[in-house]
Amino acid sequence: MIHELRIYECVPGKLPALHRRFEMITLKIWQKHGIRQAGFWTTLIGESNQNLYYLLEWQDLAERERKWNAFVQDPEWQKARAETEKDGPIVAKVTNYILAPTPYSSVR
């Protein structure tokens, strides 16, 4: 099992719009493609309260490649993303890391 940590740095003031997009659109499309989320977080104390952090769970890199590519190419996602960004981008920067558990990790 591997995890993908994705960090979305929002355009100032756009974090509520990103939350709405995940809640109302993205999670449903992920479900259709079998993408499993392990959690979402925002910053309570730290440098920026305009970031969204989340973890995705994958069996391996091949599963990640197959399912993520299907998601980003999904016409429903492409249409929804365009609609939610009609007044400008929501996310200024995306950073992602593919993480492997250590031998002593409680998450495997």
Buried (B, 14 or more C-beta within 10 A) or exposed (E): EBBBBBBBBBBEEBBEBBBEBBEEBBBEBBEEBEBBBBEBEBEEEEEEEBBBBBBBBBEEEEBBEEBBEBBEEBEEBEEBBEEBBEEEEBBEEEEEEEEEEEEEEEEE
